[in-house]
Amino acid sequence: MLKKRTNIRMSGLGGQGVVTSAHVMAMAANKDGKFSISNPFFGAEKRMAPAESYCRIGPERIYDRGELVFPDIIMVFHPQVITLQKSYTAPFYSGIKKDGLLIINSNSDLLNDEDKEHLRELNVAVYTFDGTALALEIAGTELASNMAMIGAVTGISKVVTMEAVDLAIQERFGKKYVASGGTATLDEAIKKKFAKKEQLLQKNMATIKKSYELASAWAESRKLAAV
């Protein structure tokens, strides 16, 4: 049972499914019998514009919304969040709590010495992996990068179960889901990449599961405790 609330801040660019990721994590938490709430934070709904989304998960009902200033976990969906500061939060790791977790989707180390020293002082675990390459390999499209990110945060934190994530993915993509204009457009773009809805579900879950396995192994090697 989750003993405390876990706050997750997701930072990326428009078109990466940052909002969808928060929705899926919140839905998965509900499937696990936990309380959750997710909300987006962005300006213009266009590709490559900064986008943030927040997901709060806990054992008790959650009432607060809005910007998540002090996250336990930060997920960076695109290198430009760091390299070009395409983020509404500067620096991108601002507010992260002691003993927190930082997950970065990148094929290289993007942190400078100052970043590393600050995160080390807070004992923040940093997991950098190429989620986009993983998505291309398994799902055949970079649009599934957000699925790789979901797998990573679930594998390390265990804040929700894989069974719950599977149910959430089925509900999100297997049924008629009403979302905001931009998010709905992204969902439809993803669906068009696959011939059948069943294939979409399978590819999404395959990406999540592989990412989950890799992230779990990394967490075990670091002897990180689940939240």
Secondary structure, DSSP 8 states (H G I E B T S, - for coil): ---S-EEEEEEEETTS-HHHHHHHHHHHHHHTT-EEEEEEEESS-STTSEEEEEEEEESS-----S--SS-SEEEE-STHHHHS--SSSSSTTTT--TT-EEEEE-SS----HHHHHHHHHTT-EEEEE-HHHHHHHHTSSGGGHHHHHHHHHHHHH-SS-HHHHHHHHHHHHHS-----HHHHHHHHHHHTTSSSHHHHHHHHHHHHHHHHHHHHHHHHHTT----
